[in-house]
Amino acid sequence: MAEGTLCNRKTIDTKEDLKALMADAGGKQYYQEMEELDVDQEKLWATIQGSLKSRLKTWLEICAHCGMCADSCFLYTANDKDPTQVPSYKIHQTLGVMVKKKGKVDNEFMRMTMDTAWSKCSCCTRCGVYCPMGIDMGIMFGYVRGLCFSQGFVPWEMKIGSGMHRVYKAQMDVTTEDWVDTVEFEEEGIMDEYKNMSIPVDKENADIMYTLNAREAKHYPEDITEAAILFNLAGENWTVPSVGWEQTSLSMFAGDWASCKAQVENVYDAMNRLKPKRMIGTECGHAHRATVIEGPYWAGLESGQPPVESIHYVEWVAEALRTGKLKLDPSKKIKEPVTLQDSCNYVRNGGLGEITREIMGYIAEDFREMTPNGQHNYCCGGGGGFNGIGKYHHERNVGLKVKMDQILATDCKLVISPCHNCWDAIRDMAKVYKLDIRWSFLKPILVDMAIVPDQFKLDDDDED
Amino acid sequence: MYEFVTGPLAWLAFGIFFIGLIYRTVWYFRGLNWQADRVAYRTNVSFGIKGAIRSIFFWVVPFGTRGWRSHPVFTIITFGFHLSLLISAIFLPAHNYILERKWGISLFTIPSGTGDVLTIFVLIAVGMFIIRRLVLPEVRIITTAYDYLILAIAVAPFITGFIAYHQIFEYKLWLILHILSGEIMLVAIPFTKLSHFVLFFMSRMQLGMDYGIKRGGMKGTSMSW
């Protein structure tokens, strides 16, 4: 059965394979090979038979074809109500046909399915909220991605992403040494501005074990600094693990289930090794979904909960501000109109909409909601891996329009966007559509607003 | 013929209907898998039940959800259609008469004339369903012949019943056709999309448990469908 050297059904498990795949700029050869990649129909059907249980079967079977899901989908709206963007149509043309044909589908079909699963669905799960039958096509496309991945039909960047997790246990090539060096470097940087602050690594029995997104270690280390400053200011007994610090999962976006499991187990091992009271993750939305919401199931934990209580960063911020652990200077409250981007992954799929609004109450004088919001929010336009796939940049840019209209309708120039994916999408949106808006994570805003107790002030500090 | 369709065939149809539905229900529950579905059904039962009830309740109340509210006309015809089906199947005097004669069960009945009102409503509703399927691009693209077959199965007992009741054509024949079409519907329910008769509740319950347990329910938020 024909397979390419770069595009094939094998997983990426070595640095060499990863390098070879990354050397193929833009995935040119990879996508060329994909056109020749044979479908292992027997394996596909066996996979479907083993995993398509009553929930998914029922969802496929009882869809009344009523079309109520159409306008729940931001991609349908963004594409001028293109009927081929109706969620029901998308899932029945892909998974529906695959099941009907008992896996006997060809290369062209699989490439169409890949395009649909990654460029016509961000797995935001909004359609599931609007379907009378409770059919969640976001979940179904998550499943389709798994089928595609197992057959080698996966966007180049996603294959790299899952390979990164397999090789480095992180979405980027950050080794344990790189990570620990970064932490030490950032800790030194903090010392230039504060005293009595530290980033404890591998401290056992701490109250908090902090986990984050590899891109913070690789490209945005100031995020680590800010997290450290805030934990220190709040007087938290906290630590970061030297191994098991990566909370994200591009494997989840890629549909590489085995790698999803290995990735969260790496974090859970750190919990078991360091025995913290709680795990707190960074602001990233999908990281929370992967490690806290879905992860326990991948790891086979029947409670559906990670080994120790695990919360999202916004939950910690709300708690710190509510209890007064972290005090903000009221005069520094944001005065301009400000709006909030709800991440699908921790709001609709994690129930953290209200707590994020509690934070807005502490930090903003003129907070304006987007419409719709909370559990009914629209995807930023770049979720589910959409932001990172070059092949689908055009489709992603079109998809950004719905969120853009929502933001513009608030008349706010500042968007608080805790989730990294949303943050990226809004950044790209501003660039592509030349918008006069700014966007920010919570951490830099909180660092600017926080009252610094004397014990942390440098002796020659003249900031006051 | 009348004796046959109201006798053995009726027994068979009701048998298939009930056993089929029980089978579908058991099949659904047995196919749930906490790990594959990623919902801890067993360990967080109370949150699950709360979510399940919420998920079903708001969707069986007209305009109970944002989805229903954003499609008001469709909501009215959908609820009217389903209510008319259930009410006329169970509460029309002629149906009750058969129940009483065959099995000695008698239920509350509605005046026979109401049947006409319900029939007209069902016909209008089906007409509107068909128009939606033909006219709205987002519905047309997902419509298949199977959808029309399902509509035909659902509407046939009303048309035949109306003709028989008003004795427009030969009463005996149309009465038999009416009974047959009802039996076809009963038998079709477990085997076709009409299985949403029970699977609607199963599916809604499952998603409600998902939200009640994993997607915010345990964080104290209730799903505002």
Interface residues (C-beta under 8 A of the other chain):
Chain A: S51 K53 S54 R55 K57 T58 W59 E61 I62 C63 A64 H65 C66 G67 M68 A70 D71 S72 Y76 K81 P83 T84 V86 S88 Y89 H92 G128 V129 Y130 C131 P132 M133 G134 I135 D136 I293 E294 P296 Y297 G300 E302 S303 G304 Q305 R348 N349 G350 G351 L352 G353 E354 I355 G374 Q375 H376
Chain B: W27 Y28 F29 R30 G31 L32 N33 W34 Q35 A36 D37 R38 V39 A40 R42 T43 N44 S55 W59 R66 G67 W68 S70 H71 F74 T78 R132 R133 L136 P137 E138 V139 R140 I141 I142 T143 T144 D147 K193 S195 H196 L199 F200 M202 S203 R204 Q206 L207 G208 D210 I213 K214 R215 G216 G217 M218 K219 G220 T221 M223 S224 W225
